[in-house]
Amino acid sequence: MNGFHSYAPGDGHGLAHDPLNSIVAPRPIGWISTLSADGIANLAPYSFFNLFNYRPPILGFASTGWKDSVRNIQATGEFVWNLVSEDLGPAMNATCASVPPDVDEFALAGLEAAPSSVVKPPRVATSKVTFECRLSQFIRLQKADGGDIDTWLALGEVVMIHIAQDLIVDGVYDTLKSRPLLRGGGPADYFTIDESRRLRMTRPA
């Protein structure tokens, strides 16, 4: 049996790059659009993102630092999640740029904004699935000893869902047809999925 590279995170990982987000991978991307209190659109991707509840649907993302997205959500109570498909990867990457709050990342990435139905922040027009959300909770993360961390978890209730018709086959959403781009780890790794990697398992009765 091979040995292990073991370390206490507080002491550092001792590797060329932190392996944590390469191990917990791949992950869906939280491409979050918001509006500032002054009406300036913001669009940013978050790799610490997931769905947490069915009914009502609750999704969330964690922001390391008090960034524009969480500042806007605190001010307005609304945001939109936009699916990142493989073809939108370059545009999503462009919205990673660290820019001042008055910069509209839709314009920066050459993306068209589409109006939402029940919330004010716009959707990415070319995103094939979007979730309009209202803030349900803000949680500041803490260490095991109770000390605060400069990371903020925003949880939102999904109040409207938009799915491109071509992704629905015989009444079932086809994940493969959406070609979701998934975040891996390291400085630049992303992954896609295809039919050759599909594995079906039904739950035991």
C-alpha positions as CSV (number, residue, x, y, z in Angstrom):
1,M,0.0,0.0,0.0
2,N,1.3,3.4,-1.0
3,G,2.0,6.0,1.7
4,F,0.0,9.2,2.1
5,H,0.8,12.9,1.8
6,S,-0.7,14.0,5.1
7,Y,-0.9,17.5,6.4
8,A,-2.8,19.8,8.8
9,P,-4.3,22.5,6.6
10,G,-3.3,25.2,9.1
11,D,0.3,24.3,8.5
12,G,0.2,24.5,4.8
13,H,-0.1,21.7,2.1
14,G,3.5,21.6,1.1
15,L,2.7,21.1,-2.6
16,A,3.0,23.2,-5.7
17,H,-0.7,24.1,-5.6
18,D,-3.4,23.6,-2.9
19,P,-5.0,20.2,-3.7
20,L,-8.3,20.9,-1.9
21,N,-10.4,22.1,-4.8
22,S,-8.9,19.5,-7.1
23,I,-10.0,16.7,-4.7
24,V,-13.6,18.0,-4.3
25,A,-14.2,18.2,-8.0
26,P,-15.5,18.7,-10.6
27,R,-18.0,21.2,-9.3
28,P,-20.8,23.2,-11.0
29,I,-20.1,26.8,-11.5
30,G,-22.1,29.5,-9.8
31,W,-22.2,32.2,-12.5
32,I,-24.1,34.8,-10.5
33,S,-25.6,38.0,-11.9
34,T,-26.6,40.8,-9.6
35,L,-27.5,44.5,-9.6
36,S,-26.0,47.1,-7.3
37,A,-28.2,49.5,-5.4
38,D,-27.3,52.0,-8.2
39,G,-28.4,49.6,-10.9
40,I,-25.0,48.5,-12.2
41,A,-25.0,44.9,-13.4
42,N,-22.4,42.5,-12.1
43,L,-21.6,39.0,-13.3
44,A,-19.1,36.7,-11.6
45,P,-18.4,33.0,-11.4
46,Y,-18.0,31.1,-8.1
47,S,-16.6,27.6,-7.9
48,F,-18.0,27.0,-4.3
49,F,-21.6,26.6,-5.4
50,N,-24.3,24.0,-5.3
51,L,-28.0,23.2,-4.9
52,F,-29.1,22.4,-1.3
53,N,-32.9,21.8,-1.3
54,Y,-35.7,20.6,-3.6
55,R,-38.9,22.3,-2.3
56,P,-38.5,25.1,-2.2
57,P,-35.3,25.0,-4.3
58,I,-32.5,26.6,-2.5
59,L,-29.0,27.1,-4.0
60,G,-26.0,28.9,-2.6
61,F,-22.5,30.1,-3.3
62,A,-19.6,31.1,-1.0
63,S,-17.6,34.3,-1.6
64,T,-14.1,34.5,-0.2
65,G,-14.1,38.1,0.8
66,W,-16.9,40.7,0.7
67,K,-17.1,41.0,-3.1
68,D,-19.4,42.9,-5.4
69,S,-21.8,40.0,-5.7
70,V,-22.5,39.6,-2.0
71,R,-22.6,43.4,-1.5
72,N,-25.2,43.7,-4.2
73,I,-27.3,40.8,-2.9
74,Q,-27.2,42.3,0.6
75,A,-28.5,45.6,-0.9
76,T,-31.2,44.2,-3.2
77,G,-32.0,40.7,-1.9
78,E,-31.9,39.2,-5.4
79,F,-29.6,37.4,-7.8
80,V,-29.7,35.1,-10.8
81,W,-27.7,31.9,-11.4
82,N,-26.7,31.3,-15.1
83,L,-25.7,27.9,-16.4
84,V,-22.2,27.9,-17.9
85,S,-22.2,25.6,-20.9
86,E,-18.9,24.6,-22.7
87,D,-19.3,27.3,-25.4
88,L,-19.7,30.0,-22.7
89,G,-16.4,29.1,-21.0
90,P,-14.4,31.9,-22.5
91,A,-17.0,34.5,-21.6
92,M,-17.3,33.1,-18.1
93,N,-13.5,33.3,-17.7
94,A,-13.6,36.9,-18.8
95,T,-15.9,37.7,-15.9
96,C,-13.3,36.4,-13.5
97,A,-11.4,39.6,-14.0
98,S,-10.9,41.8,-10.9
99,V,-12.5,45.1,-11.9
100,P,-14.0,48.1,-10.1
101,P,-17.6,47.9,-8.9
102,D,-18.8,50.3,-11.6
103,V,-17.6,48.0,-14.4
104,D,-20.5,46.0,-16.1
105,E,-19.1,42.4,-16.6
106,F,-21.8,41.7,-19.2
107,A,-20.2,44.4,-21.4
108,L,-16.7,43.3,-20.5
109,A,-17.3,39.8,-21.7
110,G,-19.4,40.8,-24.7
111,L,-22.6,39.1,-23.3
112,E,-26.1,40.2,-23.9
113,A,-28.3,40.7,-20.8
114,A,-31.9,39.5,-20.8
115,P,-34.5,40.8,-18.4
116,S,-35.6,38.5,-15.7
117,S,-39.3,37.7,-15.0
118,V,-39.6,38.3,-11.2
119,V,-36.3,39.7,-10.0
120,K,-34.4,42.8,-11.2
121,P,-30.9,41.4,-11.9
122,P,-30.6,40.4,-15.6
123,R,-29.9,36.9,-17.0
124,V,-27.2,35.9,-19.4
125,A,-29.2,35.8,-22.6
126,T,-27.2,32.9,-24.1
127,S,-27.3,30.8,-21.0
128,K,-29.6,27.8,-21.6
129,V,-30.7,27.5,-18.0
130,T,-31.2,30.4,-15.5
131,F,-32.6,30.5,-12.0
132,E,-34.0,33.7,-10.6
133,C,-33.4,33.8,-6.8
134,R,-34.4,35.8,-3.8
135,L,-32.0,35.8,-0.8
136,S,-33.1,33.5,2.0
137,Q,-29.9,33.6,4.2
138,F,-26.5,35.1,4.5
139,I,-24.1,33.1,6.7
140,R,-20.6,34.1,7.6
141,L,-18.5,31.0,7.9
142,Q,-16.7,30.1,11.1
143,K,-13.9,27.9,12.2
144,A,-14.4,25.0,14.6
145,D,-13.3,27.3,17.5
146,G,-16.1,29.8,16.6
147,G,-13.8,32.3,15.0
148,D,-15.1,34.2,12.0
149,I,-13.8,33.6,8.5
150,D,-13.8,36.2,5.7
151,T,-16.1,34.0,3.6
152,W,-19.8,34.5,3.1
153,L,-22.4,31.9,2.1
154,A,-25.4,33.4,0.2
155,L,-28.4,31.1,0.0
156,G,-31.3,31.9,-2.3
157,E,-34.7,30.6,-3.0
158,V,-35.3,29.9,-6.6
159,V,-38.5,31.7,-7.6
160,M,-38.4,31.3,-11.4
161,I,-36.6,28.8,-13.7
162,H,-35.9,29.2,-17.4
163,I,-34.9,26.1,-19.4
164,A,-34.2,26.1,-23.2
165,Q,-36.7,23.9,-24.9
166,D,-34.1,21.8,-26.7
167,L,-32.7,20.6,-23.4
168,I,-36.0,18.8,-22.6
169,V,-36.4,15.4,-24.2
170,D,-39.6,13.5,-23.7
171,G,-40.4,15.6,-20.6
172,V,-37.0,15.0,-19.0
173,Y,-34.1,17.5,-18.7
174,D,-31.1,16.2,-20.6
175,T,-28.0,17.1,-18.7
176,L,-25.7,16.0,-21.5
177,K,-27.4,18.3,-24.0
178,S,-26.6,21.3,-21.9
179,R,-22.9,20.6,-22.1
180,P,-22.2,22.0,-18.6
181,L,-18.7,23.3,-17.9
182,L,-17.5,22.1,-14.5
183,R,-14.7,23.5,-12.4
184,G,-11.8,21.2,-11.6
185,G,-8.9,22.3,-9.5
186,G,-5.4,23.7,-9.9
187,P,-5.0,27.0,-11.5
188,A,-6.9,26.3,-14.7
189,D,-8.7,22.9,-14.9
190,Y,-12.3,22.6,-16.1
191,F,-14.1,19.5,-17.3
192,T,-17.1,18.6,-19.5
193,I,-19.2,15.4,-19.7
194,D,-20.3,13.2,-22.5
195,E,-22.4,10.1,-23.2
196,S,-19.4,7.7,-22.8
197,R,-19.2,8.7,-19.1
198,R,-22.8,8.2,-18.3
199,L,-23.5,5.7,-15.4
200,R,-27.0,4.8,-14.3
201,M,-27.8,3.5,-10.9
202,T,-31.4,3.3,-9.4
203,R,-32.0,3.5,-5.7
204,P,-32.7,0.3,-3.8
205,A,-36.3,-0.3,-3.1
